[in-house]
Amino acid sequence: MNKTDLRKSIDTHAEISHARSSGPGGQNVNKVNTKVILRINLTKLDGLSDTEMHYLRKNLGSRLVGEDEVVLTASESRSQNINLKQAFSKIETLISECARLPKHRRATKPSKKAIARRREAKHAQSLKKQERRYGFDE
């Protein structure tokens, strides 16, 4: 994943719109469009390989709107500029985390000592339960 190409393509291909935000702000909430709605089409993104794009589509799943479009909102702040910066950072982290390739799992097996410890613990537990039984004689 090439982060610089990804950032540039997000900046160029993102569609930004504004709306009235809920939350704190008093009468300002009813007057100013501070909420930022960011839309981006995944097919236009640069800096991702085919496999990363596959994992991105797979992991975003329910967040995809229509064909390959992601819609994200930011309305935490009263300032439109701060919400815009937050929306861009959110979309960048979302895309980079969802496009991350999974680690290759290496099959392992427990050591002989670990197996022996497990057996001893099971045997001790078994003896404890046997001693609780009615009529246990040893």
N, C-alpha and C positions, 0 to 999 in steps of 0.2 A: 504494500500500500504506500503510495507516494502522497504524503500529507500535504505538501505544498500545492501539488496539482489538484488535490481534492478540495483544499480551501479556496483556490482560485475558481474552480468550477462551481462550487457552492455559491460564492459571491456573484458570479456572472449569471447563473441559471436560476437563482432563487426568485420567486415571485412574492413580493411583499405587499400586504394590505393591512389596513388599520381598522379598528372597531372600538366601540365604547367598552370600557373595561368595568368589571364589577369590583367590589372591594373598597379599600380605604381611599379617601380623596374628597369626601364631602360633596359639595355642589359641583366640584371640578369633574367628578365622574360623569355627570350628566351633560357636560359641555365638550369635553376633549376626548379625542380618539387616541387612547394610550395603549390599548391592547394591540399586539403585533401578531399577525397571522402569516406564517411563512410556508410557502408551498414549493416543493422541489420535485422534479421528475428524475427518477433514478437512472433512466437511460441516457440522460445528458451528462452524467457525472464522469469526470476523468480521474485517473489515478487509482482505479480499482481493476484488478484482474478479473477474468471470467469466474474463477472459483470464489473470489471474494464477493462478487456481485451475486452469485448463487446463494452464498450464506447470508448476505444482506437481505435478499428477498425472503429467504426461509425464516430468518429471525424476526424480521419486521412484521410479517404475517398480517395480523389484524390491524396494524397501523397503516397499511397501504390502502389508498383510496383509488378506486378505479383501476387502471392498468398498473402503473408503476409510480404513483405519486404519493408523497408523504406530506402530511399537513401537521404543522406544529404551532402552538400558540404560546405566547409569553405575556403575562399580565401582572407580574409580581410587584412591579414598581409603578410609581405615579408618572414617571418620565418615559416618553416614547423612545428616546434614544437608548436609555438603559435597557428597556424591554427588547429593542432591536438587537443590541449586543448579546443579550441573554439568549434570544432565539437562535442567533447564529452559533453561539457556543453550544447550545443544546443539540442542534441538528448535527454539528460536527462530531460531538462525542457520541451521539446515538449511532451515526453512520459508522464511525470507526470501531465502536464496540460490537455492533451487529455484524460487521464485515470481517471481524477477526476470525482467523482459521482456528479450529479446535486443535488442542494438543494431541499429538500422536500417543495413544495409550500403549504402554509396554506391559505385556503380561508378566506378572511376578508370581512367585510361589513362596509360601512360608518356609523358614529355615527348619532344620530338624529339631533344634532346641525349642523353637516356638511351638512346634507340633507336640513335643514332649510336655512342655509347660501346660498346654491346653488339655492334654489327656490327664495330667496329674490334677488339675483343677476340677475337671469333670468327675474324676474318681473321688476326690475329697467331697464334692457336693453330693455324690451318690451315697457315700458312706454316711454323711450327715442325715440324709433323708431316711436311710435304712434304720438308723438308730432311733428315729422318731416313731417308727412303726410299732404297733402293739405286738408283743410276743417275739421281739427280735432277740435272738440268742447268738452269742459269738463264742 
